[in-house]
Amino acid sequence: MINPWLTITYSDYENHMLEVGQAHVLNALTDYYLKEYKPANFALIGCATGNGLEHIDDEITRNVYAIDINSDYLQQTKIRFENKIKNLIICCIDLQNDKLTLSNIDLAFCGLILEYVEPEKVLKNICEIINEDGKIVIIIQKDKQTSFVTKTKYNSLESLTKIAKEISEKKIIDICKSLNLKMVHQRKIQLNKKKSFLVLTFGVN
């Protein structure tokens, strides 16, 4: 089966995320954690078209790794940010099946990714690139009596229902604990009456 993420156009994805009100929340969270942790080396996991990268401060963050499975999304990221970010490194990779070759990452931001992969494999992959003082910010979606992928006029997103699954915070915490990661912070953001984001931050120390 072809991964549905390879069949959805970047315009459909962006417009869907705007319509469901999630794009601006992810953008604001990226901004917040960049300011909170001031990473010299930053990895945006599942970067899509680079939402949030406009908040990079080149005086603080020396290397930015934009990581996604979809090369078309990454091409848009490159077009939009290669002249704004001094050292933008584009990484087209299937996190579930291919090993990340980065190292010494201070902050990995992983927003709404684990619902579409095997979280054990992907978290292990991410954990191995974090340095001893590094942090991993994980955002998962919580739903109440609604479909996981919200229906919009962008029907191509409905193909994600083949692989999407809600994941519990307990499972994430248990996996991270098995990887010797420690919980740093947890917060909930209510998007609407039926959907919310849970933001979990883990550190090596």
C-alpha positions as CSV (number, residue, x, y, z in Angstrom):
1,M,0.0,0.0,0.0
2,I,1.3,3.5,-0.9
3,N,1.5,5.7,2.1
4,P,-1.4,8.1,1.9
5,W,0.9,11.0,2.9
6,L,2.6,10.6,-0.6
7,T,-0.7,11.1,-2.4
8,I,-2.0,14.3,-0.7
9,T,-1.0,17.5,-2.4
10,Y,0.6,20.1,-0.3
11,S,-2.2,22.6,-1.1
12,D,-4.9,20.2,0.1
13,Y,-2.9,19.6,3.3
14,E,-2.3,23.2,4.1
15,N,-5.9,24.2,3.4
16,H,-7.3,21.4,5.4
17,M,-5.1,22.3,8.4
18,L,-6.2,25.9,8.1
19,E,-9.9,25.0,7.9
20,V,-9.8,22.7,11.0
21,G,-7.9,25.4,13.0
22,Q,-4.8,23.3,13.7
23,A,-2.2,25.1,11.5
24,H,-2.1,28.2,13.7
25,V,-1.9,26.2,16.9
26,L,1.0,24.1,15.7
27,N,2.7,27.3,14.5
28,A,2.3,29.0,17.8
29,L,3.6,25.9,19.7
30,T,6.7,25.8,17.4
31,D,7.3,29.4,18.2
32,Y,6.9,28.8,21.9
33,Y,9.2,25.9,22.2
34,L,11.9,27.5,20.0
35,K,11.9,30.5,22.5
36,E,11.7,28.2,25.5
37,Y,14.6,25.9,24.7
38,K,16.7,28.1,22.3
39,P,18.1,25.1,20.3
40,A,21.3,25.4,18.4
41,N,20.3,22.4,16.4
42,F,16.6,22.0,15.7
43,A,14.7,19.1,14.0
44,L,11.1,19.7,12.8
45,I,9.8,16.1,12.5
46,G,7.0,15.8,9.9
47,C,7.6,19.4,8.8
48,A,5.2,19.2,5.8
49,T,5.7,22.6,4.1
50,G,7.5,24.2,7.0
51,N,4.8,25.7,9.2
52,G,6.5,27.4,12.1
53,L,10.0,27.8,10.6
54,E,9.4,31.5,10.2
55,H,10.1,31.7,13.9
56,I,13.7,30.5,13.6
57,D,16.3,33.0,14.9
58,D,19.6,32.4,13.1
59,E,21.4,34.1,15.9
60,I,20.3,31.2,18.2
61,T,19.6,28.2,15.9
62,R,22.6,27.3,13.7
63,N,21.1,24.2,12.0
64,V,17.5,23.5,11.1
65,Y,16.6,20.0,9.9
66,A,13.3,19.8,8.0
67,I,12.2,16.2,8.0
68,D,9.3,14.7,6.1
69,I,8.3,11.7,3.9
70,N,6.8,13.8,1.1
71,S,9.4,15.3,-1.2
72,D,6.8,17.8,-2.7
73,Y,6.2,19.2,0.8
74,L,9.9,19.5,1.3
75,Q,10.3,21.3,-2.0
76,Q,7.8,23.9,-0.8
77,T,9.7,24.2,2.5
78,K,12.9,24.8,0.6
79,I,11.4,27.4,-1.7
80,R,9.9,29.3,1.2
81,F,12.7,29.2,3.7
82,E,16.1,28.5,2.1
83,N,16.8,32.3,1.8
84,K,15.5,33.0,5.3
85,I,17.3,30.3,7.3
86,K,21.1,30.2,7.0
87,N,21.5,26.5,7.3
88,L,18.3,24.6,6.3
89,I,18.9,20.9,5.8
90,I,16.2,19.1,3.9
91,C,15.7,15.4,4.9
92,C,13.3,13.3,2.9
93,I,12.9,10.2,5.0
94,D,10.4,7.5,6.1
95,L,10.9,7.7,9.8
96,Q,9.2,4.3,10.4
97,N,11.5,2.4,8.0
98,D,14.7,4.5,7.6
99,K,17.2,5.5,10.2
100,L,17.8,9.2,10.9
101,T,21.5,10.1,10.4
102,L,21.5,13.3,12.4
103,S,23.1,13.8,15.8
104,N,23.4,16.3,18.6
105,I,19.9,17.7,18.3
106,D,18.9,20.1,21.0
107,L,15.2,20.1,20.2
108,A,13.0,17.8,18.2
109,F,9.5,19.0,17.5
110,C,7.1,16.1,16.6
111,G,3.6,17.4,16.0
112,L,0.8,15.1,15.0
113,I,3.1,12.4,13.6
114,L,2.8,9.4,16.0
115,E,-0.9,8.8,15.1
116,Y,0.2,7.7,11.5
117,V,3.2,5.5,12.3
118,E,4.4,2.8,14.7
119,P,5.3,5.1,17.7
120,E,7.8,2.6,19.2
121,K,9.9,2.6,16.0
122,V,9.7,6.3,15.4
123,L,10.3,7.5,18.9
124,K,13.4,5.2,19.1
125,N,14.6,6.8,15.9
126,I,14.1,10.3,17.2
127,C,15.6,9.5,20.6
128,E,18.9,8.4,19.1
129,I,19.5,11.9,17.5
130,I,18.9,13.9,20.7
131,N,22.0,15.0,22.7
132,E,22.3,14.6,26.5
133,D,20.6,17.9,27.2
134,G,18.1,17.6,24.4
135,K,14.3,17.7,24.5
136,I,11.5,16.1,22.4
137,V,8.2,17.9,22.2
138,I,5.4,15.5,21.1
139,I,1.9,16.6,20.2
140,I,-0.9,14.1,19.9
141,Q,-4.6,14.7,19.1
142,K,-7.4,13.7,21.4
143,D,-10.9,13.2,20.1
144,K,-14.3,13.0,21.7
145,Q,-17.1,11.3,19.7
146,T,-15.8,12.4,16.3
147,S,-13.8,11.0,13.4
148,F,-10.0,11.2,13.9
149,V,-9.5,13.0,10.5
150,T,-12.0,15.9,10.4
151,K,-14.0,16.0,7.2
152,T,-13.4,19.1,5.1
153,K,-13.9,19.8,1.4
154,Y,-10.4,18.5,0.8
155,N,-11.4,14.9,0.3
156,S,-7.9,13.6,-0.3
157,L,-7.2,13.9,3.5
158,E,-9.8,11.2,4.1
159,S,-7.3,8.6,2.7
160,L,-5.4,9.0,6.0
161,T,-8.2,7.1,7.8
162,K,-6.5,4.0,6.5
163,I,-3.5,4.5,8.7
164,A,-4.6,7.0,11.4
165,K,-5.2,5.9,14.9
166,E,-5.6,7.8,18.2
167,I,-2.8,7.1,20.6
168,S,-3.0,7.5,24.4
169,E,-0.6,9.6,26.4
170,K,0.0,6.6,28.6
171,K,1.4,4.7,25.6
172,I,3.7,7.6,24.7
173,I,4.9,8.0,28.3
174,D,5.5,4.2,28.6
175,I,7.5,4.2,25.3
176,C,9.5,7.2,26.3
177,K,10.2,5.7,29.7
178,S,11.5,2.5,28.1
179,L,13.9,4.8,26.1
180,N,15.1,6.4,29.3
181,L,13.4,9.7,28.5
182,K,12.0,11.7,31.4
183,M,8.8,13.7,31.4
184,V,9.5,17.4,31.6
185,H,6.1,18.9,31.1
186,Q,2.5,18.1,30.0
187,R,-0.2,20.5,28.8
188,K,-3.6,20.3,27.1
189,I,-4.9,22.7,24.5
190,Q,-8.6,22.6,23.7
191,L,-9.2,23.2,20.0
192,N,-13.0,22.9,20.1
193,K,-15.7,20.9,22.0
194,K,-14.6,17.6,20.5
195,K,-10.8,17.9,19.8
196,S,-7.8,18.8,21.8
197,F,-4.0,18.6,21.6
198,L,-1.9,17.0,24.3
199,V,1.6,18.4,24.4
200,L,4.2,16.2,26.1
201,T,7.8,17.3,26.6
202,F,10.6,14.7,27.4
203,G,14.2,15.1,28.1
204,V,17.2,12.8,28.3
205,N,18.1,14.3,31.7
